[in-house]
Each structure stands twice: as C-alpha cells, then as structure tokens.
C-alpha cells in the first residue's frame, strides 16, 4: 500500500440507474432503480478496498460498473489516469488485461463443457499471449500457483469441489497478470473451513503479484480481515469510508453502527453480555 | 432425563443408493431434546446435518433411502410410522422452517390463504374465518406490521425477512412443541438475521418451544443454542453444552472451525487460520476418523474410528470422537494463545 502514490483506480460521481418498465405493447419507463447513486472513491496501487453492504445496496452493480461490465449511466472511472467510462468494447479489450473479476458462484461462472485448461487458458489465448505447448505450460504454472495440480488441466469443472472451483476462477483472473481484481463475494458460497483458504490465497497473490483488490462482500468480518480501507454502501451510496479498523471499531454513520451491531459474536459469554445490555426480543 | 424428553434420537442411520454407489449420509446420530431446549447441529456441506433434520420428519423417505435407528417424539416412534401418521405429526407437533422461504410458499396463493389452509388441513372443524383470524394473529405475533392487511399479499410482495417471518408463523400455526429450522437465516442480510434470531429466542422463551437449529455459522450458534452437535462426514464428532463446545472443545475439527472465525471484537490476525484440504466425499470416506487427512494432530491410532464417548471426568455429557488424551488436547488446541488448529507441518 502506498497512499501517496497516484491512484490506480479513481471513481467519481458514478451513477447506474436501471429503468423500471411497464406496459403491454409499448414499454414505458415508469421509474428508475438507483442501484449506484453518485459514488466516488479511489484505490491506490497494491491496496485492498472493501465494499460492504447488504443485498440491494448496489455493491455488486458498482463492482461491475467499475469494470465496464455494466455501462454506467453517468460519472467517471479512471484507470491509471485514463477515462474508461463509456469506452467501446473494442477500445476496452486491451485494457481488460489489466482488470479482471472473480465471481461469487464458482458453479455458475465456469463453463461446464470446457476443460480446466481451456477455461484458465482462454484469456491468454484471446489476448494472443501464448499458444500451443507454451500456453499449456503457462496454464499448468497458474494451476500450481493457486494450489491445484498440473494434472487438473484436462479435467472438467464438475470434478472439483466448490473451493477448488474458486481456485480455478482465481487462476483465470490472474492469467494475464492484471493490476486490478474486483472480487464479488468470492467466499460467501464456500464452506466455512474453505473460506480461510481462499482469503489467504488472495492475500498471497496480492503480495506476490502486487495486485490491487476491490473486495465486494456482505460479511463485514471477512471484509475487515482483507481490506486496508472499507467503504460501506447503503441504498446506492457510500455512507462511510475509512481505514478498515477505524470503520469497524469507531463507526461514524448510523447505518455502519447498525450493521456492526447485527453481526453475531461467536462467543457465548460475550453474546449473552450484549443481549443483556441491548435488551432482548 | 428420558422422562422429560421431548425427542429421543437413537443411532439414526440414513443411507442412499446413488449413481456413484452407496453412501452413508448419516451414520449413527443420537441425541435427546427436552422441552424448550435449543439444539444446534453444526456442519459443512456433506456433514449430514440437513439429512438428519429432514429424516426426523420423514422427508428423506424414498425407495433409494435406507433409514435405520429410532426417532421417538414423546415416546411414539416416527421411523416406523406410516406416511399418514407422519403427516399428522408434521405441522401439528413439529414445525419446519427452511433456508429459502420463497420455495416454501406457493407463489400463486396469498400468504394468508396458505396459512389458513395449513391450519384447516389439520383441524377440519376450523372455519375459514376462524382460520383467517388465527393467521392474522400468527403473522402479528412474528412481527409482521399491519398483519390484517398484509395477510392478502402474495409471497413475492414480502421481503426476504418478512417471508421468513411468515414461514415461521406458518410453522407455528398448530402450536407445535418442536421447531426444526434448517439454515433459517443463511439467505438473509445480517440486520434481518439478527431480527429473526431474536424472534426465535423470544418464541423459545414465551412458548417453551424446543428448537433444532441446523447451521454452518458458529456466530448464530453462540447467539441462540443451549447445546451443540458438531457433525462431520455423516457422524457426530463432538457434542456438548454451548459453553463446553466454545470454551473446552475436544475435537480438532471443532478447534479448526472456531479458529477460522473472523472476530469483530478482536484484533485481526495476519493470516486467517485455515483448515487444510476439503470435506470428504461420502462415497469415499477415509478409514477410521474422517477428519484424519486434514488433521495436523493425526497419529497411528486414528486409522481406527474412535467412538463418541465422554472422555472428561468432570463433564459426563460432553462427548467427542478423538483419540488424543484430554490434557494433550488442551495443550495442542492453543495456537498463539487462542483455540485453533495449528498449520500442518510443511
């Protein structure tokens, strides 16, 4: 983390509205859902920004809008100083090498008919980085890097557990040596004993490859663990932003306080003590 | 103990024939539940926690399933009960709440009509208007605002938290003594989860409602449970009171689960303590202790399955399946002063 450096990612007044349409033959736009409603933040190279919020807060839409996977309604997204909001697919393509996404559901995000080698090697092939034996060698190296075996190259996604599939998704995301990874709920679909493995893998890769993360999740415990800074989202807006420990220990916004108070304490004595002070029912 | 027992489960075994072969989803689960008690069954996918809960009310019955052992509710055997008798038990004596309330309600009928129908199916003498009044009363008691109006809403008009409240209302419609809640808050936001947990605690207190709570979340367990079963690979690996499980855990898997929690009330560790490997496939369980391949404390004796036994002189109801001596466990489970599972040797 180097706070003084120029930001890798700078988001200013980003807005994403989805139209609500009604009508049988002719769609009329009757309302707008303000999924992201004027959001600004920046992320320094090598830093992890945690975006935390509940369902409907707009955190996932924000993550996708940053990568231009959904087109923002207005606002600016600068990557290494260059404006990328509104760029065409074609102009975006070379930039995609530098920014990748890890998805929540490792069951839905891997094509079930493709072999692991094809899935992980696809970005390398599409960007013309490697082919043939060289491609295979690089993909096997990536598989090892994320804790899988080179022999997994010829297997299909269904042969893997949820945790292994998430490793495959991560191998695909780091294949092009990106600078920025947006991870959208990367551990929430995994078994408890596997979550820590994936969180630690992401931390190791960040160290090794100098990655910058935007980590989107609803679980503030996990977000606090991985993040340097946390932005709390509520109803399309960032209501509070600051260093991870400060936000969790001295929350300023009422919504952050409410969110933190609702997190169960995995300690019976402390849970009992809190129930007595808060009052129950 | 068995005199006041509400539910007595003895050596419950559930096997399935699948394409991949025979598997034992539940392998010898036993526990007692007294009125008003909250028992949490904790485990990961494939641990057998949900199959155990579903089997109690006959939901796993199928030609491919082999169910053995005994489940007695107030002394009457449910495993051998015919489907008709079991249907009377479900709803009337045991209420059930599932993870996703959207799949538990029929989307094309109004909420109130579904609750009324559930009541009238078991109590045919109830008139429609009596049933409707009762449904309003129930929705009100689980904290649905304007219950008298909202009763005519369709399930999709309710938020996730409201649907889960309505599901609980329906489960309570016939005043059961026992509620089985299978991951009731997993699909909910944490602020809504806190409300549902408070609701369950209140029902438990006010109605002396016994509850079996199936969950993977030890934070939820700490908030509501009296006793805990920890399941792994179809077997109970540890059983004890809430405080025994959290403050004197005996099984390395329990140490690992406790150690990998993120605690908001503590400084964050450099690395999140992790359990290596993955839960075993039920089609290919390791011989002996199923946790052996992931356990850094494994030794020769672990190739034999340890029984679920009381190994502590001062806690006869605290049971576990681990061969290590209790004193040894108390030393080995400390990782930098906290309970956890040490990293396996490189």
Interface residues (C-beta under 8 A of the other chain):
Chain A: X54 X55 X161 X162 X163 X164 X191 X192 X193 X194 X195 X196 X197 X199 X200 X203 X218 X219 X220 X221 X222 X224 X225 X244 X245 X248 X258 X259 X260 X261 X262 X263 X264 X265 X266 X267 X268 X269 X270 X271 X275 X280 X281
Chain B: X44 X45 X160 X189 X190 X191 X193 X194 X197 X198 X201 X202 X216 X217 X218 X219 X220 X221 X222 X223 X242 X243 X246 X247 X256 X257 X258 X260 X261 X262 X263 X264 X265 X268 X271 X272 X273 X274 X275 X276 X278 X279
